Amino acid sequence: MFRLLPSLLLCSLLLHLTTLFANDRPVILLLGDSLSSGYGIALSERWTTALQDRLIDQGFAHRLVNASVTGETSRGGLSRLPELLQRHRPRWVVIELGGNDGLRGLELAQTRQNLQKVVQLSHAAKARVLLIGMKIPPNLGQVYSRRFETIYTDIANQSLVPKVPFLLEGVAGNTTLMQTDGIHPNAKGQPVILENVWTVLEPLLQSQGSNSSDD
């Protein structure tokens, strides 16, 4: 038994150091809905899993915390945000919300207000923000759809935050990349989504010299 003590102590020390390192890594908090939670997609095939792998492969120390929830609205995301900010103290907050608001025909002024508040709370917590733009089918009319899309451009311009133009660019409307419901991307669409996000996110991380955990 006593012979095992050095090994047990070493394992305990390594576990402690690993935990400390993980907690010290800058966090990217992803606040989203089913498009980011991986609805209908195996964990290993989700674009969010590939994003964490990409960060590691490219030498970034960031740890992705995926706080996305299937069915989430801008209001729901806003209500969860304060606790998430306090718990994770993220360096970045990636906002992928609003799609369910649009699909349900919710009041656009309220969606705009909710998203603006998410940006404001993130900035107040000293986090940088990346806003992901969304589009919706014209089921509720072209006017509603256009007004919905402009929410993201307006907030990005007013709050001076970078924006991914459209999360599902090159995926939406392509039946080979979408699930049968026509709303959620399938596994084949995940790499395309990853590139849509990475094209904007990677230069932002590079510009702040964040290939280390102490920037």
N, C-alpha and C positions, 0 to 999 in steps of 0.2 A: 504493500500500500504506500509506504513512504517513498518507494522508488518512483511512484507515479506523480508525486507532488510537484517536482520540477516541470514535468510535461503539462500538468494541469495549470500550473501558474503561468507557463508560457502561452498556453492556449487562451487563458483568461486575459493576459496582457495584449495579445494580438487582437482578440475580439474587442477589447476596450479601445485600442488604437484605431481599429477599423471603424468603429462607431464614431469616434471623435472626428476622423477624416471625413466620413459621410456627412456628419452634421456641419462640418466646416465648409463644405462645397457650396458654391453659390447656387441658389435654387431658381429654376424657371417654373413658375406656377402656371399651369394651363387650366383656365376656367372655361369649360365648354359644355356642349350637349352631346347627343348620341353620335354626332359626326367625329367627335374626339374620344368618346368613351369606348368606341369600338363595337357598336351595335352589330350583332350578327357576324363578327369577325373574331377569329382565334387570336389570343393575346400575342402570339409570336408574329402574326401577320399585320398587326395594326400599325398605322403610320406613326403613332406615338412611340411605340416600341422601337421602330426604325429610327426615329429622331434621337432617342437616347443613345442608340448604337452609333449614330452618325456623330453625335457630340464627342463620344469617346474616341472614335476613329480619327477625328480631326484634331484631337488634342485639347478639347475644351473640358474644363473641370466641372462644368455645370451638371446638376442633378435635376432631372425633370420630375416634377410632382404633378401628376395628372389628376386634377380634381373635377373632371368632367362627369356629368350625370345624364343618363338618357332621359329625354323629356324635359330637360332644364329650359327655363325661360330666362330672360334678362332679369326679371324680378327675383327669381329663385337664386340665380347666381349672385346677385347683389346682396341678398340676405345672408348668404354663406360666406361672403368675402371677408368681413372683419375677422372672423375666427381663423380663417385660412391665413390671412396676413400675419396675425399674431403668432400662429403656430409655426409657420414656415419661414417668415421673414424673407420673402423672395427678392432676388436681384431683378428679375423680370416677371411681369404678369402678361401672359398671352390670353387675349380675350376672344373667345369663339362662341359668341352668344347672339341671340336674336332670331335665329332661324325659326324656332318654334313659335315665337311671337308672330312672325309674318305668316306662317302656315295656318295659324289659328285666327288670323285677322284681328289681332289685338290692336289697341289704339297706338298709333305710331308715335305720338307725342310722349307717351309713357315709356315706350321702348327706348326712345332717344334719351329721355331723362335718366332711365336706369343705366344705360351704357355710359353716359357722361359721368354718373356717380361712381361707377366702377373704376373709370379712369382716374377720377379725382381721389378716391380712397387709395388707389394704388400709388399715385404720386405722393400722397400724404405719408404713406408708409416708406417713402424713399425708393420705391421700385420703378423701374423703367417699364414702359408699356408697348406692346405690339398688338395692334387691333387687326382682327381678321374679318375681312369683308364677306358679306353673304348676299345671295340673291334668292328670290323665290319665284315659283311658276306664276304665270299671269292669271291664275284661277280667280283671284279677287279683283281683277281688272288691271289694265296697264298702268293707270294712274297710281293705284296703291303700290304696285310692284316698283315703279320708278321712285316713288317717295321713300319706300323702304330702303332701296339701294343707296340713296343719297344720304341716309343717316350716317353711314360709316365714313363716307368721304367728308361730310361736314364735321363730324367729331374729330377725325384725324387732322383736319386743317385747323380747327379751332383749338384743339388741345396740343397741337404740334407733336403728334405721335405717328410713328411709321405704321403702314397698313399693308397687309396682304390683300391685293385687289379682290380676289374671290377664292375661297378655300377649294371649291370644287371645279376650278378652271380646268377644262380638258377632260372632266369626268362627268359632270352633270349632262344628261341628255344622251350619253353614250351607253347604250344598253349592255355592252360587253363589260363595262366597268361599274355597273350599278346592280344592286339587288333587285329582286322582282317587284318590290314596292315602288321603285322609281324615285325614292327619296334618299336612301342610304347607299353609299358606295360599297362595292364588294371587295374581296381581297386583291383583285387585279387593279383596283383603283387606288389602293393605298400608296404605292410608290409615287404615283402622280401627285397625290396630295402632299406627300413628304417634300417633293421638290418645290411645290408651290410655296410652302412655308419656308423651306431652307433657303430658297433664293433671296428672301427678304431678311430672314433671321441671321444667317451666317455673316453677312457684312456688318450687321449691327454688333454682333459679338466681337468681330475682328476690330472694329473701330474703337472699341473701349479696351482693347488689349487684354481680353479676358480669356486667354488660354491658360490662365492660372487661377487659383482659388483666392488669391489675395489682392485682386485688383480693386 
